[in-house]
Amino acid sequence: MQAQVDEGFLPGVSTALLRGREVVDRFVCGMADMEAGVPLREDHLFRVFSNTKLPTSCAVLLLVEDGKLTLDDPIERHLPALGNRQVLRPGATRIDDVEPARQSITVRHLLTHTSGLSYGLFDPGTVAFQAYQASGVHNPLQTQAQMVEKLATLPLTFHPGEGWEYSLATDVLGHLVEVVSGQSLGDFFAERIFGPLGMVDTAFWVPEDKRARLTALYGGVDFMDPRKPGLQRMDQAPYPGAYMSAAPRQSGGGGLISTLDDQVRLVQSLMPGGPTLLKPDTLADMSRSHVAPGLCVKFPNMPTNPDRVYGLVGSVLQRPGQFDPAASTDEVSWGGLAGTVWWINPRLNIAGVLMTQRYFGFGNPYTFTFRHHAYNALA
């Protein structure tokens, strides 16, 4: 990881390796702010983007354990606007070329990104992309309830349960938590997850007394070639003033700020050897595939491993692909767009956390390098 910094791929990086719940290695190197010359410390704050999906999914599973939801509840039972969906016909060239959905979206579909929703970010040029961009669903000044209202006007890209597409589904789940619990997502997180786990630095915005600890955000000099060294500062991403005040939208899919230590605490709570955030049966259930046979994690213009499927909180690796460590079968993992990564291997009872700030980082070569070295050391 030091080489990744020295060669100009990362500004700074902190990592933790776990065997069971024991942190057997911590490593921090590089800079939190390259221009200001601020060295990275363990207590620095990171934009974790889609690492937010892990606590949001756990929040839903807590409500399932409470008996307030089931995985197969049709979403209109709780969010009526998302009932009676229309689906784009195969090959549609107009947004109104649709047919009725063959079934309702369920909570399980939302947890596994098989609902038919999209992000409207990763497929430029498509009918869905254009419609999502025009709809304003990504407006950070709207609430999650308002986002759901806009999503309800858009057709699905496939019939629920019949495809896989990374999407705003976890943001919908964040609003579902609000509706079912009667609390804001941030308050639910604080009461049921962050408080009990001692995650004192994880929140949707950075108060004044912590702002000096927020790392600078960088991107590669060539977004189309992540192997090209060099970084450019991206202070205005994802939008000017992000995280500096309590915004109306508490994004369950990508809105949190956190630290290495807090992310370790969350990962530890999902491993045996002490009190766990979720019941043992739930932990076992979240580590298996919940998608239909033949479906797998797939992004446009990226290599696909048909054995990387999806569980209830992240991808599940049924068999290592060409870029995966040989021992990584059964690994559950995900990461964020700004470069943060977590993974747990319940079969080997090991885990890893990586924190950095390289935009479009998750899936870049350094994440594979980290996993290979980690597995060599732990497995």
Order of alpha helices (4+ residues) and beta strands (2+ residues): alpha-beta-beta-beta-beta-alpha-beta-beta-alpha-alpha-alpha-alpha-alpha-beta-beta-beta-alpha-alpha-beta-beta-beta-beta-beta-beta-alpha
